[in-house]
Amino acid sequence: MSDDSLEVLVVDDESRLADLFAAWLGSEWNVETAYDGEAALERMTESVELVLLDRRMPGLSGDEVLERIREEGYDCRVIMVTAVDPDFDIIEMGFDDYLVKPVSKEDLLDIAEKMETRSTYAAEVQEYYALTSKKALLESEKSERDLEEREEYRELCERVDELEERVDDAMSGLSDHDDFVGAFQDLPGE
């Protein structure tokens, strides 16, 4: 683990589970734990790049912690890791990905690696990945009829299509690997 490795905050009121996730991630990244929402906000700093966040916790819920993280302008990726099955309320939530417990070590490591990679992308690409993740999650959990009936789902699809076109246009303008890598290095706020 190097000094410039990803800074991760694991937030779960089940301390043994939070500690397990921290142990799984600790060999690759710098990891801290918080066992409630208030402690999570106390541990949030500009150096935190990834938050694994449970939705249901006593006191300040994971949803409330997520809202505060976004309101306060922290530039980090957030993965909801929770036993709460996703519903349409996720569309408006500012998370980057969503895992339903139980979560395997492999799944947790894979998603953390994806978030580490995403943290280097431009804002539009980050928004695109977050929205496509939400879209795929809803499509896996809801019936086609439910999806078709919801205006917020149609708006989500329109935004995904718009971003996909913009991202494709941006990527097609990159002539080689070095241009591609250079486009996503040294972004503001990184």
N, C-alpha and C positions, 0 to 999 in steps of 0.2 A: 504494500500500500504506500503510495507516494503522498507527499504533502499537498499536491494539487488534485488528489482524488475527490470524487463526488462527496459532498456533505449531505448526509441523510438524517432526517428526523422521523422516528417511528412513534406514532401516537395511537395508543390503545389502552382502554381501562383494564383490560385483562393483562396484567403485568407479565405473567409467564409467557403469553403469546407475543407481547411486544419484545420481550427479552429474546425469545426464540428468533423472531424476525431480525433483530439486531445482530444476533450471533451469525445467522445465515449471511447477512450482508457485510458483516464486519471484516471479513478477510479481504474484501475488495474495496470497501469505501469507509469513510469516517462516519460513524453512526452514533446518534444520541437517541435516548428514549424519553417519552413523556407519558404519564399514565392517566392524564385527564386533559381537557381542553385548555384550562387555565395554564397549566404547566407547559403545554405546547406553545402557547402564545408567548410565555416568558422566555422560552428557549429559541424562538424565531429570531434569526439575525439575517443580515444580507448574505451571509456565507452559506446559508442553507439552500441547497439546490433541488432537493427532492424531499417531499413529505409523504409518508405512508400514513393514511388517516382513516380511523374507524369512524363510521357515521353515528352510531348509537353509543353515547357515553353519558354517565350522570353529570349533572351540572351543564357545562358548555358542550353542546353536541358537536360532532364532527362537521355537520353542515354549517353550524355557526362559526366554528374555527376556520373552515374554508372561506367563508364570507369575509371574515376579518383579515385573513391572509391576503385576499385579493383587494379589499378596501385599503389596506395599509401599503399596498404596492410592492409586496415582495415578489421578486422575479424568480419563481421556483416552479417546478413541476409538482403536481399533487396527484397521487393515486389514492382513490378511495379503496380501502381493503376492509370489507364489511360483510356481515351476514344479511344485510338488507338487500332484497332483490330489487333490481332497478325498475323504475317506473318513469312516466313522462316528466316528472319533476327534475330529472337529471339534465334535461336540455338546457335549463337556465343556470345550472351549477357550473362553477368555474374550475372543475377538475380536468386532468389530462387523460386519465384512464381509470378503470373501475374493475376491481377483482372481488368476486363473491367468495367468502370463506366456505369451506376450508380451502386454503391456498398451499400449494406444494412449494418446496424450496426452489425447484426448477422454474416454476411460474414466476415466483417472486424475483429471482435473479434475472430471468429473461426480461421482465417488465422494467426492472431497474436499469438494465443495460440499454433498453430502448429509450428510456427517459434521459439517460446520460447522453445518448446520441441526439435526441430531439433538442436538448438544451443548447445545442450549437446552431440550430436552424433559425431562420428569420421568423418574425412574428406571424406572418401569413401562413408559413408552412406549419408552425406550431399550432395555430388555430385550425388549420385543415386537418391535421392529425387528431387533434382533440375532438373535433366535430365528427369525423369519420368513425372514430371509436364509439362515440355516443350513438351514432346512427346504426352501426353494426350491433351494438348491444341491444338497442330497442328492437331491431329486426329479429334478433335471436329470442327475445322474450315476449314479443307482442304478435298478435295475429295480423295478417295483411289487412283485414277489415279495420281493426283498431287503428292501424297506422294511417290508412287512407282517410279515416274520419277526423284525424287530428290536424288542425291548422298549424300548430307548432311543429309537427313532424314535417309537413310540407315546406314550411319556412326553413327548417333545418336542411332538408334536401336541396332547396334552392341555394342556400348559402354554401353548402358543400360543393355543388356543381360550379358555382361562381369561383370559389377558391381553387378548385381543381384546375379550372381553365387558366387562372392567373398563375398558379404554381407551374403548370405545364409550360406556359409562355416563358416564365422566368428560367426554367430549366433548359428549354430549347435554345436559349441565347448563350448558354455556356458551351464553349467550343471544345474544351478538354477537361481532364480530371483536375488539373491545377486550377482552372477557372472555377470549377465546381467547388473545390475545397476552399479556395480563396473567398468565394461569395459568402460562406458561412463562418468564417473566422473573424475574430475581433468585432463582433456585433456590439452595438451600444448596449450597455448594461451587463455585458458578459465579463 
